[in-house]
Amino acid sequence: MSFQTLFTKMEDHTLIITINRPDVLNALNKQVISDLDAVMDRVYKFPEIKSVVITGAGLKSFVAGADIKEFESLTKEEAVAVAKRGQAVFSKIEHSPKPIVACVNGFALGGGCELAMSCHFIIASESATFGQPEVNLGIMVGYGGSQRLTQRVGKGRAMELIITGKTINATQAMNYGLVNYVVPQTELLDKAFSILSVCHEKAPLAVANSIRAVNSVWDDTLSGYETEAALFGECFVTEDSKEGIAAFKEKRKPHFKGH
């Protein structure tokens, strides 16, 4: 895979996506958004990709926000289009049927924090910093931050972070429930792989349906319980469910094939 702003690498069925603009702390621009959109199409398409890690190039930054140079002359209509484009790509990440982990290796600010939150869970380095500082520029969150931050940390804390623009360190983010783990910088990928290797042992459809069920909690067009029941039923018509139940009865490890 070749992209202008991303470096990609496959390792043990996990696609590692590195946002590669270290000269600007991996800031998001139109090309990064476009490349993320394209790489996610491949994640959905290719069965050999069982999971994804998203991280940033270098030791300082995951993504330190959007590239403000692209915002300087936007009209209202253009700004709305930019926000909707970012939201659509981040939604594609959030609704991926394959687990996606953000390995936050430094600054995760503005659009970077929003990108991390669109992943299924977040592992942070001890030096990571999170925040939504858009109000400091006279603007506001636009790539889904008002929704996902509230979902992750609750209304009160989300409101404070968004309207003050203050940042929090990795330990605070852990205490808020924003991140799942805090580890030394050198152990970020190892921690992600230790979790994802366990996910790879599970039935792919069961994992995908579990992701859909959890995401349905925040979809006002769906009944979460009805969605869960329907997805539960779907699992029972798969060969993997028969294999899983048989393996349990026979006290052996199941061998799932993804159908």
N, C-alpha and C positions, 0 to 999 in steps of 0.2 A: 504494500500500500504506500502511495506517495502523495503527500499533501504539502501545501505551501507553508502552513503554520503548525503542523503537527508532526511529531515523530511517533511511529507506531512499531510495535514489536510483539510478536507472539511468544508466549512462554507457558508451557503446560496448559494449553487450551485457554489461556487468559490473554486477552488483547490489552497491552499496556499502551495507553494514549498519553503522550507527553505534549503539553502545549509549549511550543518552542519559539518564544519571543523574549528571551532573557534580557535583551537590551532595553526593553520597556516593561520589565517585571511580568512578562507574559500577559499583558493587557489584552482584553478582548477587542477585536475589531470585526468588521464585516467578513473578512476572510476567515478568521478563526471560527466565527459562527457558521459560515458556509462549510468549512472543513469538518466541523463537528457534525453537522447535518449529514454530510456525505459518509463519514465514517460510521455513523449510527445506522445508516442504511445497510452497511455491510455487516454490522453486528446482528441485525435482525435476520439477514439473509443467509449467512453461512453457519451451518451447524457445528463446524469445528471450533467456532468461538463459543465457549461455554460461559465466559464471564469477562468483565472489563475492569480495568483500573484506569482512573484518570488522575494525572498529576501534572506538575509544572517543571519546566527545565530550570536547572540551577538549584542553589541552596536557599535563596532568599524568598522566593515567591511561588505560590500555586498559581493564582491569578490576582493581580493587584487592582482589579476593577476593569472598567471599560476604557477604551482608547478615547480620551476626551477630545482629541483633535477632530474626531469624526462627528462630535456633537455641536461644534461651534456655530454652525449655520443652519441647523435643522429648523424647518417650519413645524408647526403643531402637527400637521398631518404626517410629515415625515417622521417625527418623533414617535407618534402612535405606531407607525409601520415598523420602526426599529424595535420597539418594545414587543410587538406581536411576533416579529420574526424570532427574537431571542426566546420568548415564551414558548413558541412552537418547538424549537430545537431542544430546549431544556425539558419540555414535556415528553419528547421522544426518548430522552435519557431516563426520565422518571418512570415511564411506562414500558421500558425495555423488559422483555420476558426473561432476560438473563441478568444475574446480579451485577450491579455496577458499584464500585467502591471509589470514593474520592480519597486519595492519599495527599493530604494537605501538608506541604513541605515548607510553608512560610506564610506570606500574606495571602489571605482569602478575603478580599475586600470588594464591596459593591457587587458587580457581576460575578466576581470570583466566589464570593460567599453564596450567591444565588446558584452558581454552577455546582458547587459542592453539595448544596442542599437538594439539588435535583437528583443526585445519586442516591442509591438505596441506603447506604450508610457511609460514615465519614471516619477515617483514621487520621489523627493529627500528630504532627511532630511536636516535640516539647517547645519549639520556637514558633509555632503557628500563631497567627493573629487573625481574628475574625471581626467583621463589622460591615455595616451598611452606611457609609459616610456620605451618601449622595446629597443629603440636605446641606452639607458644607459648601456645595456648589450651586445651591439654589434650585436643585432638582430633587428627584426622589427615586426610590427603587422602581425598576421597570421590567425586570426579567423574572417576576414571580416571587420576589423576596417578601412582599407584604403577606403573601399567603403561606409560603413554606416556612418562613421563620416563625410565624404564629403557630403553625401546626407543630413545630418542633419544640419550641420553648414556652409557649403560652402567650396570651394576649399582653399581659403586663410587661414582661421582659421584651417581647418583640416590639411593642410600642416604644419603650424606652430606647432600645438600640436604634430604631429607625428614625425617631424624631430628634434624638440628640446627636446621632452620628458617631457615638463613641465606639471604641473598639474593645474587644476582650481577648485575653490570652487563652492558650489551650486549656489550662486548668479551669478557668471560668467557663469556657465552652463545654467542657466535660460536666461541670456542675449544673449547667443550664439544661443539659440533655441534648445539646446541639451535635456533639460528636460521640462516637461509640467508644473510642480508645485514644489514649495519648501515649506515644512511644518515642524513644530517641529517634532522631532523624535517620540514622543508619538502619533502623529496624522497620521503617514504614512498609516497604514492599514485602518483607518477610511476614509481617503481621497480616497484611492483606491476603497473601498467598496461603497462609495457614487457615484462614477462614474460608476462602474460596475453594480450597482443595476439598473441604468438607462438603460444600455446596455441590461440587462436581460429582460427588458420590450419590447424590439424590436423583430421583426421576425428574428429567427436565420439564415435563408438563406440570408435575406437581409444584415445582419451584415457580414456574411461570404463572400458574393459577394462584399461588399464594401471594405473589407480588400484585397481581390484579385485585385480589380480595382486599389486601391492606390498602391499596390506593383508592379503592371504592369508598373508604370511610369519608373521604373529602369530596366525593362527587355527588353533588346535589341532585343529579338526574337519576341516581341509582339508589336502591335500597341495599345497604351493605349486607344485611342478613340474607336477602334473596340472592344477591350476587354470590355470596359465599356458598349457599346451598347449591346453586346451579354449577359452580365451578367444582364443588365437591363431587357432584354427580358425574361431571365430565371425566374426572380422574378414574372413576370406576369402570369406564369402558375402554381403558388403555391396557395394553399388554404389560406395561410396567407395574400397574396395580396388581395384576395377577402374580407377577414375579415377586413383588414385594411381600405380598401376603404368604405366598408359598415359601419364600425364604425365611420368613418369621416362624412359620410352623415347623420348618425343617431345621431351624436354628443354624442358619448359614447366612453369609453376606449376600445381599441381592446384587444382581447384575442387570442394571437398567440400560435400555437401548434407545429410549426417547420416543417410544410409540406405544 
